[in-house]
Amino acid sequence: MAVNLTEINDRVQKSSTWVKLMQQEISRVIIGQEYLIDRLIISLIANGHVLLEGVPGLAKTLSVRTLASVIQAHFQRIQFTPDLLPADIIGTLIYNPKKGEFSTKKGPIFANLILADEINRAPAKVQSALLEAMQERTVTLGENTYPLPEPFLVLATENPIEQEGTYHLPEAQVDRFMLKLKIEYPNRDEEKMILNRMATTLPDLSVNAVVDPDQILESRKVVNDIYIDDKVKDYIVDIVFATREPEKYALEEIRDFIQYGASPRATISLTMAAKAWAFHQGRGYVTPQDVKTIGMDVLRHRIIVTYEAEAEEQNSEDIIKKIFDTVPVP
């Protein structure tokens, strides 16, 4: 295994050179927000979609647009509104009376990077159309099924304020996002840097393309070969099972706070995200710390708390933190 591990390490280090280049290019436009940028790169590597939650003005849209620019990807922004229709996203068939036949008009979802802005402002049937495409990575129009381009990544945003006129995202659909990120305000020094760079009528938002989609797809093949020990696999399974059966992990105090624990999809996502984080760090193997680093982002939207938890002012993040603090690390 030592020889294989050395080989995997070498492959990871050669294949991950674009990660630092990407970080450097994005930082030319985005100040601070290292957490957001790192997780966006993780989602690209792990082939998982992302749900972003943050107040307006925190550069969510700009970050995604810049990410698309540095990877020579086709970017589409879809503003979700209450009057949006599924056809506005996935496309439709248009009848041509002269030819007496239907032609296909593909929607904006046929792009590499999709920014679904304020996804909770659209009704359920529109959300379902997007989330189905995310899961199947295909779109059916009429009798034909069309594959979506690769890489394909959906980054959806939610506004935690102004809940009037919004439609709740069902938990079963939220589970399809690999990561849920909570974006915070910049610190004081970053805020002043933003002022100096952006307080102009013509801010410089240009970046260089440093990676192409084919390189990302090749990197994903390398990620699949990253070594993860059985003890780390057991640790991941224990973390997920502790959300379902906390009393078996000496967590009786949170048993009444959890209505539903994480699904098997969480186990898969946590494993893939941990592998992607190891790749991001230039390593060919996964450590328990990788699982801890990315675990909150994978699990925070997959645990449904009870009314009792809300009464005790306990949220899913508090529960996850207790689980990580209690479950033995291999």
HELIX and SHEET records of a PDB file:
HELIX    1   1 ALA A    2  SER A   15  1                                  14    
HELIX    2   2 THR A   17  SER A   27  1                                  11    
HELIX    3   3 GLU A   34  ALA A   46  1                                  13    
HELIX    4   4 LYS A   60  VAL A   70  1                                  11    
HELIX    5   5 ALA A   87  ILE A   90  1                                   4    
HELIX    6   6 ILE A  119  ARG A  121  5                                   3    
HELIX    7   7 ALA A  124  GLU A  136  1                                  13    
HELIX    8   8 GLU A  171  VAL A  174  1                                   4    
HELIX    9   9 ARG A  188  MET A  198  1                                  11    
HELIX   10  10 PRO A  213  ASN A  224  1                                  12    
HELIX   11  11 ASP A  230  ARG A  244  1                                  15    
HELIX   12  12 PRO A  246  TYR A  249  5                                   4    
HELIX   13  13 GLU A  252  PHE A  257  5                                   6    
HELIX   14  14 PRO A  264  HIS A  280  1                                  17    
HELIX   15  15 PRO A  288  LEU A  299  1                                  12    
HELIX   16  16 TYR A  307  ALA A  311  1                                   5    
HELIX   17  17 SER A  316  THR A  326  1                                  11    
SHEET    1   A 5 PHE A  75  GLN A  79  0                                        
SHEET    2   A 5 LEU A 113  ASP A 117  1                                        
SHEET    3   A 5 LEU A 153  GLU A 158  1                                        
SHEET    4   A 5 VAL A  50  GLU A  53  1                                        
SHEET    5   A 5 LEU A 179  LYS A 182  1                                        
SHEET    1   B 2 GLY A  91  ASN A  96  0                                        
SHEET    2   B 2 GLU A 101  LYS A 106 -1                                        
SHEET    1   C 2 THR A 138  LEU A 141  0                                        
SHEET    2   C 2 ASN A 144  PRO A 147 -1                                        
SHEET    1   D 2 ILE A 258  TYR A 260  0                                        
SHEET    2   D 2 ILE A 304  VAL A 305 -1                                        
END                                                                             
